[in-house]
Amino acid sequence: MYAAGHGITRLRATRAGGLRVRLLPALGLVVAATLGLALVAHGGSTAAESTVVVQPGDTLWSIAAAHYPGDDVRVRVVDIERANGLAGPTIEAGQELRLPA
């Protein structure tokens, strides 16, 4: 037996793939947001980044100390290394470095 009355309708089958058609854009949005957040978390490019050109006599330590006063210089040196894909603290005059926010 089926119930009848105001506001009660029969269930109808959706068009072929109806649920998938509605979920696909939502899934794409979730994946894009996740990848964007992962990029930022792993030192990817952000709008708040700035750059500096290494001058003769500069070290990562001196650059970090000059650009991040009041911060722990050791942490900032590691941040600069990661942002630029450096394997160590060796830099050369004329090299352009990204400075994370």
N, C-alpha and C positions, 0 to 999 in steps of 0.2 A: 504494500500500500504506500502511496505517496501522500505527503502532507500537502495541503492546499491552503492558500490564504494570502493575505497581503504581505509582500516582501519575501515570499518564498518562491524561488525559481528553481527550475531543473538545472542540474549541472550539464554544461555543454562541453564537448571536446573542443580544445583550442585548435587553431590551424596547425598544420604540420610544423613541428619544431618551435611552436610559440614560446615555450618557456626558455628554450635556448636562445631565441632571438632577443628576449628581454634581458637575459643574464649576461650575454656576451659584452655589451658596452659597459656594464657595471664591473665585470671582471677586468676588462681592459683598463678602466680607470684605477682600480685597486693596484694592478700591476705597475702602471705608470707612476703612481704616487709612491709605491714601495721602492722602485728603482731610483726615483729622484731623491728620496730620503737616504737611501744607501749611498748614493754618490756623494751627497753632502757629508755624511758621517765618515766616509773614508777619505776625506780630503779632496773631494772633487771641487770643481770651480764653483764659486759662489759670487754674488754681486758685491760682497763686502771685502773681497780680496784686493790687495794692492800688490804692486811689484816694486822691486828695487834692483838697480844695476850695481854689481859688486865693483868696488873701487880697490885700487892697489892697497894692500895692508888690511883690508876687511877680513873678518872671520865670521862664521855663523854666530859665534858668541857675541861679538861686537854689534852685529846687525840686530840680533834679538834684544840685546840690552838697550839699544837706541830706539827701537820701534815698539817695544813693549815695556815701558818703565813701570815698575811696581809688580810685574809678573815674575814668576820663577823662570829664570833664564834657561835653565836646563830643559824644562818642559817646552819652552818656545823653540829651542834649537831642534828638538825632536820634531815639533810640529812643522818647522820649515823644511827639514829633511824629508818628511813624509809628503808634504805638499809638492815638492819638486822631484820626488823619486830618487833622492840621493842615497847612496849606500853608506855614506859616512860624512864627516864634516869638511871634506875637501872641496873648496870652491876656487874659481879663477876670476881674475879681474876681467870685467866686461860681461860676465855671466849675468843673465837676468833671472831673478828669483821671485817666486810668488810668495807673498806673506799672508798667511791665513788670518782671518779676523780673530 
